[in-house]
Amino acid sequence: MKMKVTLVKSTAGQLKSIIATVRGLGLRRIRHTVTVQDTPEIRGMIRAAGHMLKVEEAQ
């Protein structure tokens, strides 16, 4: 299964670890969307930066 992850808030003012997590997901700017595999590692990254992301199930 795949998920679509979109960055909806700026990373300005966030902890460096959260910024690194967002970058690790492949997100570069606001409203940038990437499709990622649904793995426990990715879910952990989404949980860490979840207040800045929108997550949808990809078809």
mmCIF file of the N, C-alpha and C atoms, coordinates in Angstrom:
data_MODEL
# 
_entry.id   MODEL 
# 
loop_
_atom_site.group_PDB 
_atom_site.id 
_atom_site.type_symbol 
_atom_site.label_atom_id 
_atom_site.label_alt_id 
_atom_site.label_comp_id 
_atom_site.label_asym_id 
_atom_site.label_entity_id 
_atom_site.label_seq_id 
_atom_site.pdbx_PDB_ins_code 
_atom_site.Cartn_x 
_atom_site.Cartn_y 
_atom_site.Cartn_z 
_atom_site.occupancy 
_atom_site.B_iso_or_equiv 
_atom_site.pdbx_formal_charge 
_atom_site.auth_seq_id 
_atom_site.auth_comp_id 
_atom_site.auth_asym_id 
_atom_site.auth_atom_id 
_atom_site.pdbx_PDB_model_num 
ATOM 1   N N  . MET A 1 1  ? 0.841  -1.167 0.000  1.00 0.00 ? 1  MET A N  1 
ATOM 2   C CA . MET A 1 1  ? 0.000  0.000  0.000  1.00 0.00 ? 1  MET A CA 1 
ATOM 3   C C  . MET A 1 1  ? 0.889  1.235  0.000  1.00 0.00 ? 1  MET A C  1 
ATOM 4   N N  . LYS A 1 2  ? 0.415  2.282  -0.638 1.00 0.00 ? 2  LYS A N  1 
ATOM 5   C CA . LYS A 1 2  ? 1.155  3.529  -0.697 1.00 0.00 ? 2  LYS A CA 1 
ATOM 6   C C  . LYS A 1 2  ? 0.340  4.645  -0.078 1.00 0.00 ? 2  LYS A C  1 
ATOM 7   N N  . MET A 1 3  ? 1.054  5.687  0.361  1.00 0.00 ? 3  MET A N  1 
ATOM 8   C CA . MET A 1 3  ? 0.406  6.852  0.954  1.00 0.00 ? 3  MET A CA 1 
ATOM 9   C C  . MET A 1 3  ? 0.911  8.105  0.258  1.00 0.00 ? 3  MET A C  1 
ATOM 10  N N  . LYS A 1 4  ? 0.013  9.088  0.116  1.00 0.00 ? 4  LYS A N  1 
ATOM 11  C CA . LYS A 1 4  ? 0.400  10.391 -0.396 1.00 0.00 ? 4  LYS A CA 1 
ATOM 12  C C  . LYS A 1 4  ? 0.582  11.312 0.801  1.00 0.00 ? 4  LYS A C  1 
ATOM 13  N N  . VAL A 1 5  ? 1.747  11.930 0.902  1.00 0.00 ? 5  VAL A N  1 
ATOM 14  C CA . VAL A 1 5  ? 2.065  12.817 2.018  1.00 0.00 ? 5  VAL A CA 1 
ATOM 15  C C  . VAL A 1 5  ? 2.321  14.208 1.453  1.00 0.00 ? 5  VAL A C  1 
ATOM 16  N N  . THR A 1 6  ? 1.644  15.212 2.022  1.00 0.00 ? 6  THR A N  1 
ATOM 17  C CA . THR A 1 6  ? 1.759  16.588 1.564  1.00 0.00 ? 6  THR A CA 1 
ATOM 18  C C  . THR A 1 6  ? 2.183  17.465 2.731  1.00 0.00 ? 6  THR A C  1 
ATOM 19  N N  . LEU A 1 7  ? 3.157  18.340 2.485  1.00 0.00 ? 7  LEU A N  1 
ATOM 20  C CA . LEU A 1 7  ? 3.584  19.310 3.488  1.00 0.00 ? 7  LEU A CA 1 
ATOM 21  C C  . LEU A 1 7  ? 2.631  20.491 3.440  1.00 0.00 ? 7  LEU A C  1 
ATOM 22  N N  . VAL A 1 8  ? 1.948  20.788 4.551  1.00 0.00 ? 8  VAL A N  1 
ATOM 23  C CA . VAL A 1 8  ? 0.953  21.859 4.559  1.00 0.00 ? 8  VAL A CA 1 
ATOM 24  C C  . VAL A 1 8  ? 1.374  23.051 5.409  1.00 0.00 ? 8  VAL A C  1 
ATOM 25  N N  . LYS A 1 9  ? 2.427  22.905 6.206  1.00 0.00 ? 9  LYS A N  1 
ATOM 26  C CA . LYS A 1 9  ? 2.925  24.020 7.013  1.00 0.00 ? 9  LYS A CA 1 
ATOM 27  C C  . LYS A 1 9  ? 4.426  24.147 6.823  1.00 0.00 ? 9  LYS A C  1 
ATOM 28  N N  . SER A 1 10 ? 4.933  25.348 7.043  1.00 0.00 ? 10 SER A N  1 
ATOM 29  C CA . SER A 1 10 ? 6.355  25.620 6.887  1.00 0.00 ? 10 SER A CA 1 
ATOM 30  C C  . SER A 1 10 ? 7.166  24.939 7.986  1.00 0.00 ? 10 SER A C  1 
ATOM 31  N N  . THR A 1 11 ? 8.399  24.591 7.652  1.00 0.00 ? 11 THR A N  1 
ATOM 32  C CA . THR A 1 11 ? 9.293  23.996 8.642  1.00 0.00 ? 11 THR A CA 1 
ATOM 33  C C  . THR A 1 11 ? 10.045 25.057 9.438  1.00 0.00 ? 11 THR A C  1 
ATOM 34  N N  . ALA A 1 12 ? 9.846  26.324 9.122  1.00 0.00 ? 12 ALA A N  1 
ATOM 35  C CA . ALA A 1 12 ? 10.530 27.397 9.837  1.00 0.00 ? 12 ALA A CA 1 
ATOM 36  C C  . ALA A 1 12 ? 10.163 27.356 11.316 1.00 0.00 ? 12 ALA A C  1 
ATOM 37  N N  . GLY A 1 13 ? 11.153 27.413 12.172 1.00 0.00 ? 13 GLY A N  1 
ATOM 38  C CA . GLY A 1 13 ? 10.928 27.428 13.607 1.00 0.00 ? 13 GLY A CA 1 
ATOM 39  C C  . GLY A 1 13 ? 10.794 26.062 14.234 1.00 0.00 ? 13 GLY A C  1 
ATOM 40  N N  . GLN A 1 14 ? 10.890 25.007 13.443 1.00 0.00 ? 14 GLN A N  1 
ATOM 41  C CA . GLN A 1 14 ? 10.763 23.651 13.972 1.00 0.00 ? 14 GLN A CA 1 
ATOM 42  C C  . GLN A 1 14 ? 12.123 23.136 14.451 1.00 0.00 ? 14 GLN A C  1 
ATOM 43  N N  . LEU A 1 15 ? 12.087 22.097 15.249 1.00 0.00 ? 15 LEU A N  1 
ATOM 44  C CA . LEU A 1 15 ? 13.323 21.448 15.675 1.00 0.00 ? 15 LEU A CA 1 
ATOM 45  C C  . LEU A 1 15 ? 14.046 20.869 14.467 1.00 0.00 ? 15 LEU A C  1 
ATOM 46  N N  . LYS A 1 16 ? 15.372 20.833 14.543 1.00 0.00 ? 16 LYS A N  1 
ATOM 47  C CA . LYS A 1 16 ? 16.157 20.314 13.420 1.00 0.00 ? 16 LYS A CA 1 
ATOM 48  C C  . LYS A 1 16 ? 15.815 18.868 13.113 1.00 0.00 ? 16 LYS A C  1 
ATOM 49  N N  . SER A 1 17 ? 15.458 18.097 14.140 1.00 0.00 ? 17 SER A N  1 
ATOM 50  C CA . SER A 1 17 ? 15.107 16.697 13.893 1.00 0.00 ? 17 SER A CA 1 
ATOM 51  C C  . SER A 1 17 ? 13.813 16.586 13.099 1.00 0.00 ? 17 SER A C  1 
ATOM 52  N N  . ILE A 1 18 ? 12.866 17.483 13.325 1.00 0.00 ? 18 ILE A N  1 
ATOM 53  C CA . ILE A 1 18 ? 11.608 17.456 12.570 1.00 0.00 ? 18 ILE A CA 1 
ATOM 54  C C  . ILE A 1 18 ? 11.852 17.907 11.138 1.00 0.00 ? 18 ILE A C  1 
ATOM 55  N N  . ILE A 1 19 ? 12.694 18.919 10.961 1.00 0.00 ? 19 ILE A N  1 
ATOM 56  C CA . ILE A 1 19 ? 13.038 19.366 9.610  1.00 0.00 ? 19 ILE A CA 1 
ATOM 57  C C  . ILE A 1 19 ? 13.711 18.231 8.849  1.00 0.00 ? 19 ILE A C  1 
ATOM 58  N N  . ALA A 1 20 ? 14.614 17.511 9.517  1.00 0.00 ? 20 ALA A N  1 
ATOM 59  C CA . ALA A 1 20 ? 15.297 16.388 8.880  1.00 0.00 ? 20 ALA A CA 1 
ATOM 60  C C  . ALA A 1 20 ? 14.311 15.275 8.520  1.00 0.00 ? 20 ALA A C  1 
ATOM 61  N N  . THR A 1 21 ? 13.309 15.061 9.358  1.00 0.00 ? 21 THR A N  1 
ATOM 62  C CA . THR A 1 21 ? 12.292 14.047 9.075  1.00 0.00 ? 21 THR A CA 1 
ATOM 63  C C  . THR A 1 21 ? 11.484 14.418 7.839  1.00 0.00 ? 21 THR A C  1 
ATOM 64  N N  . VAL A 1 22 ? 11.089 15.676 7.746  1.00 0.00 ? 22 VAL A N  1 
ATOM 65  C CA . VAL A 1 22 ? 10.337 16.146 6.576  1.00 0.00 ? 22 VAL A CA 1 
ATOM 66  C C  . VAL A 1 22 ? 11.179 15.984 5.321  1.00 0.00 ? 22 VAL A C  1 
ATOM 67  N N  . ARG A 1 23 ? 12.453 16.351 5.402  1.00 0.00 ? 23 ARG A N  1 
ATOM 68  C CA . ARG A 1 23 ? 13.353 16.193 4.256  1.00 0.00 ? 23 ARG A CA 1 
ATOM 69  C C  . ARG A 1 23 ? 13.543 14.720 3.916  1.00 0.00 ? 23 ARG A C  1 
ATOM 70  N N  . GLY A 1 24 ? 13.609 13.881 4.947  1.00 0.00 ? 24 GLY A N  1 
ATOM 71  C CA . GLY A 1 24 ? 13.770 12.444 4.732  1.00 0.00 ? 24 GLY A CA 1 
ATOM 72  C C  . GLY A 1 24 ? 12.586 11.816 4.018  1.00 0.00 ? 24 GLY A C  1 
ATOM 73  N N  . LEU A 1 25 ? 11.423 12.405 4.193  1.00 0.00 ? 25 LEU A N  1 
ATOM 74  C CA . LEU A 1 25 ? 10.244 11.933 3.469  1.00 0.00 ? 25 LEU A CA 1 
ATOM 75  C C  . LEU A 1 25 ? 10.264 12.390 2.013  1.00 0.00 ? 25 LEU A C  1 
ATOM 76  N N  . GLY A 1 26 ? 11.160 13.301 1.678  1.00 0.00 ? 26 GLY A N  1 
ATOM 77  C CA . GLY A 1 26 ? 11.273 13.791 0.307  1.00 0.00 ? 26 GLY A CA 1 
ATOM 78  C C  . GLY A 1 26 ? 10.510 15.071 0.046  1.00 0.00 ? 26 GLY A C  1 
ATOM 79  N N  . LEU A 1 27 ? 10.028 15.715 1.107  1.00 0.00 ? 27 LEU A N  1 
ATOM 80  C CA . LEU A 1 27 ? 9.251  16.941 0.954  1.00 0.00 ? 27 LEU A CA 1 
ATOM 81  C C  . LEU A 1 27 ? 10.182 18.141 0.977  1.00 0.00 ? 27 LEU A C  1 
ATOM 82  N N  . ARG A 1 28 ? 10.001 19.060 0.030  1.00 0.00 ? 28 ARG A N  1 
ATOM 83  C CA . ARG A 1 28 ? 10.913 20.196 -0.109 1.00 0.00 ? 28 ARG A CA 1 
ATOM 84  C C  . ARG A 1 28 ? 10.262 21.547 0.180  1.00 0.00 ? 28 ARG A C  1 
ATOM 85  N N  . ARG A 1 29 ? 8.981  21.691 -0.112 1.00 0.00 ? 29 ARG A N  1 
ATOM 86  C CA . ARG A 1 29 ? 8.329  22.989 0.052  1.00 0.00 ? 29 ARG A CA 1 
ATOM 87  C C  . ARG A 1 29 ? 6.853  22.775 0.387  1.00 0.00 ? 29 ARG A C  1 
ATOM 88  N N  . ILE A 1 30 ? 6.193  23.832 0.792  1.00 0.00 ? 30 ILE A N  1 
ATOM 89  C CA . ILE A 1 30 ? 4.781  23.758 1.149  1.00 0.00 ? 30 ILE A CA 1 
ATOM 90  C C  . ILE A 1 30 ? 3.980  23.340 -0.088 1.00 0.00 ? 30 ILE A C  1 
ATOM 91  N N  . ARG A 1 31 ? 2.990  22.489 0.106  1.00 0.00 ? 31 ARG A N  1 
ATOM 92  C CA . ARG A 1 31 ? 2.115  21.908 -0.927 1.00 0.00 ? 31 ARG A CA 1 
ATOM 93  C C  . ARG A 1 31 ? 2.845  20.936 -1.846 1.00 0.00 ? 31 ARG A C  1 
ATOM 94  N N  . HIS A 1 32 ? 4.027  20.478 -1.465 1.00 0.00 ? 32 HIS A N  1 
ATOM 95  C CA . HIS A 1 32 ? 4.737  19.446 -2.220 1.00 0.00 ? 32 HIS A CA 1 
ATOM 96  C C  . HIS A 1 32 ? 4.214  18.096 -1.749 1.00 0.00 ? 32 HIS A C  1 
ATOM 97  N N  . THR A 1 33 ? 3.870  17.222 -2.682 1.00 0.00 ? 33 THR A N  1 
ATOM 98  C CA . THR A 1 33 ? 3.310  15.913 -2.367 1.00 0.00 ? 33 THR A CA 1 
ATOM 99  C C  . THR A 1 33 ? 4.230  14.819 -2.883 1.00 0.00 ? 33 THR A C  1 
ATOM 100 N N  . VAL A 1 34 ? 4.435  13.801 -2.049 1.00 0.00 ? 34 VAL A N  1 
ATOM 101 C CA . VAL A 1 34 ? 5.209  12.631 -2.457 1.00 0.00 ? 34 VAL A CA 1 
ATOM 102 C C  . VAL A 1 34 ? 4.386  11.383 -2.151 1.00 0.00 ? 34 VAL A C  1 
ATOM 103 N N  . THR A 1 35 ? 4.658  10.320 -2.894 1.00 0.00 ? 35 THR A N  1 
ATOM 104 C CA . THR A 1 35 ? 4.030  9.032  -2.649 1.00 0.00 ? 35 THR A CA 1 
ATOM 105 C C  . THR A 1 35 ? 5.076  8.120  -2.048 1.00 0.00 ? 35 THR A C  1 
ATOM 106 N N  . VAL A 1 36 ? 4.769  7.551  -0.875 1.00 0.00 ? 36 VAL A N  1 
ATOM 107 C CA . VAL A 1 36 ? 5.720  6.701  -0.158 1.00 0.00 ? 36 VAL A CA 1 
ATOM 108 C C  . VAL A 1 36 ? 5.056  5.372  0.184  1.00 0.00 ? 36 VAL A C  1 
ATOM 109 N N  . GLN A 1 37 ? 5.879  4.353  0.403  1.00 0.00 ? 37 GLN A N  1 
ATOM 110 C CA . GLN A 1 37 ? 5.391  3.051  0.838  1.00 0.00 ? 37 GLN A CA 1 
ATOM 111 C C  . GLN A 1 37 ? 4.902  3.140  2.286  1.00 0.00 ? 37 GLN A C  1 
ATOM 112 N N  . ASP A 1 38 ? 3.919  2.346  2.622  1.00 0.00 ? 38 ASP A N  1 
ATOM 113 C CA . ASP A 1 38 ? 3.392  2.301  3.987  1.00 0.00 ? 38 ASP A CA 1 
ATOM 114 C C  . ASP A 1 38 ? 4.201  1.272  4.776  1.00 0.00 ? 38 ASP A C  1 
ATOM 115 N N  . THR A 1 39 ? 5.267  1.753  5.449  1.00 0.00 ? 39 THR A N  1 
ATOM 116 C CA . THR A 1 39 ? 6.103  0.889  6.273  1.00 0.00 ? 39 THR A CA 1 
ATOM 117 C C  . THR A 1 39 ? 6.121  1.437  7.692  1.00 0.00 ? 39 THR A C  1 
ATOM 118 N N  . PRO A 1 40 ? 6.515  0.636  8.675  1.00 0.00 ? 40 PRO A N  1 
ATOM 119 C CA . PRO A 1 40 ? 6.589  1.141  10.050 1.00 0.00 ? 40 PRO A CA 1 
ATOM 120 C C  . PRO A 1 40 ? 7.550  2.326  10.189 1.00 0.00 ? 40 PRO A C  1 
ATOM 121 N N  . GLU A 1 41 ? 8.640  2.331  9.421  1.00 0.00 ? 41 GLU A N  1 
ATOM 122 C CA . GLU A 1 41 ? 9.589  3.430  9.492  1.00 0.00 ? 41 GLU A CA 1 
ATOM 123 C C  . GLU A 1 41 ? 8.973  4.733  8.997  1.00 0.00 ? 41 GLU A C  1 
ATOM 124 N N  . ILE A 1 42 ? 8.263  4.654  7.882  1.00 0.00 ? 42 ILE A N  1 
ATOM 125 C CA . ILE A 1 42 ? 7.619  5.844  7.324  1.00 0.00 ? 42 ILE A CA 1 
ATOM 126 C C  . ILE A 1 42 ? 6.509  6.324  8.249  1.00 0.00 ? 42 ILE A C  1 
ATOM 127 N N  . ARG A 1 43 ? 5.751  5.397  8.831  1.00 0.00 ? 43 ARG A N  1 
ATOM 128 C CA . ARG A 1 43 ? 4.696  5.804  9.766  1.00 0.00 ? 43 ARG A CA 1 
ATOM 129 C C  . ARG A 1 43 ? 5.272  6.536  10.974 1.00 0.00 ? 43 ARG A C  1 
ATOM 130 N N  . GLY A 1 44 ? 6.438  6.120  11.442 1.00 0.00 ? 44 GLY A N  1 
ATOM 131 C CA . GLY A 1 44 ? 7.099  6.811  12.545 1.00 0.00 ? 44 GLY A CA 1 
ATOM 132 C C  . GLY A 1 44 ? 7.516  8.216  12.160 1.00 0.00 ? 44 GLY A C  1 
ATOM 133 N N  . MET A 1 45 ? 8.006  8.379  10.944 1.00 0.00 ? 45 MET A N  1 
ATOM 134 C CA . MET A 1 45 ? 8.383  9.704  10.467 1.00 0.00 ? 45 MET A CA 1 
ATOM 135 C C  . MET A 1 45 ? 7.154  10.601 10.349 1.00 0.00 ? 45 MET A C  1 
ATOM 136 N N  . ILE A 1 46 ? 6.060  10.042 9.856  1.00 0.00 ? 46 ILE A N  1 
ATOM 137 C CA . ILE A 1 46 ? 4.826  10.817 9.732  1.00 0.00 ? 46 ILE A CA 1 
ATOM 138 C C  . ILE A 1 46 ? 4.304  11.202 11.114 1.00 0.00 ? 46 ILE A C  1 
ATOM 139 N N  . ARG A 1 47 ? 4.405  10.303 12.082 1.00 0.00 ? 47 ARG A N  1 
ATOM 140 C CA . ARG A 1 47 ? 3.959  10.602 13.439 1.00 0.00 ? 47 ARG A CA 1 
ATOM 141 C C  . ARG A 1 47 ? 4.779  11.738 14.045 1.00 0.00 ? 47 ARG A C  1 
ATOM 142 N N  . ALA A 1 48 ? 6.090  11.771 13.770 1.00 0.00 ? 48 ALA A N  1 
ATOM 143 C CA . ALA A 1 48 ? 6.966  12.797 14.332 1.00 0.00 ? 48 ALA A CA 1 
ATOM 144 C C  . ALA A 1 48 ? 6.635  14.188 13.792 1.00 0.00 ? 48 ALA A C  1 
ATOM 145 N N  . ALA A 1 49 ? 6.268  14.273 12.533 1.00 0.00 ? 49 ALA A N  1 
ATOM 146 C CA . ALA A 1 49 ? 5.998  15.569 11.904 1.00 0.00 ? 49 ALA A CA 1 
ATOM 147 C C  . ALA A 1 49 ? 4.538  15.691 11.492 1.00 0.00 ? 49 ALA A C  1 
ATOM 148 N N  . GLY A 1 50 ? 3.673  14.932 12.117 1.00 0.00 ? 50 GLY A N  1 
ATOM 149 C CA . GLY A 1 50 ? 2.272  14.863 11.711 1.00 0.00 ? 50 GLY A CA 1 
ATOM 150 C C  . GLY A 1 50 ? 1.517  16.166 11.792 1.00 0.00 ? 50 GLY A C  1 
ATOM 151 N N  . HIS A 1 51 ? 1.948  17.081 12.655 1.00 0.00 ? 51 HIS A N  1 
ATOM 152 C CA . HIS A 1 51 ? 1.255  18.358 12.791 1.00 0.00 ? 51 HIS A CA 1 
ATOM 153 C C  . HIS A 1 51 ? 1.483  19.271 11.583 1.00 0.00 ? 51 HIS A C  1 
ATOM 154 N N  . MET A 1 52 ? 2.377  18.871 10.676 1.00 0.00 ? 52 MET A N  1 
ATOM 155 C CA . MET A 1 52 ? 2.690  19.675 9.505  1.00 0.00 ? 52 MET A CA 1 
ATOM 156 C C  . MET A 1 52 ? 2.301  18.990 8.206  1.00 0.00 ? 52 MET A C  1 
ATOM 157 N N  . LEU A 1 53 ? 1.761  17.779 8.291  1.00 0.00 ? 53 LEU A N  1 
ATOM 158 C CA . LEU A 1 53 ? 1.527  16.971 7.110  1.00 0.00 ? 53 LEU A CA 1 
ATOM 159 C C  . LEU A 1 53 ? 0.062  16.642 6.922  1.00 0.00 ? 53 LEU A C  1 
ATOM 160 N N  . LYS A 1 54 ? -0.304 16.374 5.666  1.00 0.00 ? 54 LYS A N  1 
ATOM 161 C CA . LYS A 1 54 ? -1.607 15.801 5.325  1.00 0.00 ? 54 LYS A CA 1 
ATOM 162 C C  . LYS A 1 54 ? -1.308 14.453 4.675  1.00 0.00 ? 54 LYS A C  1 
ATOM 163 N N  . VAL A 1 55 ? -1.944 13.404 5.177  1.00 0.00 ? 55 VAL A N  1 
ATOM 164 C CA . VAL A 1 55 ? -1.676 12.041 4.698  1.00 0.00 ? 55 VAL A CA 1 
ATOM 165 C C  . VAL A 1 55 ? -2.951 11.462 4.104  1.00 0.00 ? 55 VAL A C  1 
ATOM 166 N N  . GLU A 1 56 ? -2.828 10.903 2.899  1.00 0.00 ? 56 GLU A N  1 
ATOM 167 C CA . GLU A 1 56 ? -3.957 10.246 2.226  1.00 0.00 ? 56 GLU A CA 1 
ATOM 168 C C  . GLU A 1 56 ? -3.508 8.904  1.715  1.00 0.00 ? 56 GLU A C  1 
ATOM 169 N N  . GLU A 1 57 ? -4.454 8.024  1.523  1.00 0.00 ? 57 GLU A N  1 
ATOM 170 C CA . GLU A 1 57 ? -4.147 6.718  0.929  1.00 0.00 ? 57 GLU A CA 1 
ATOM 171 C C  . GLU A 1 57 ? -4.058 6.891  -0.579 1.00 0.00 ? 57 GLU A C  1 
ATOM 172 N N  . ALA A 1 58 ? -2.993 6.395  -1.170 1.00 0.00 ? 58 ALA A N  1 
ATOM 173 C CA . ALA A 1 58 ? -2.804 6.487  -2.629 1.00 0.00 ? 58 ALA A CA 1 
ATOM 174 C C  . ALA A 1 58 ? -3.428 5.279  -3.305 1.00 0.00 ? 58 ALA A C  1 
ATOM 175 N N  . GLN A 1 59 ? -3.896 5.471  -4.503 1.00 0.00 ? 59 GLN A N  1 
ATOM 176 C CA . GLN A 1 59 ? -4.524 4.400  -5.282 1.00 0.00 ? 59 GLN A CA 1 
ATOM 177 C C  . GLN A 1 59 ? -3.493 3.666  -6.079 1.00 0.00 ? 59 GLN A C  1 
# 
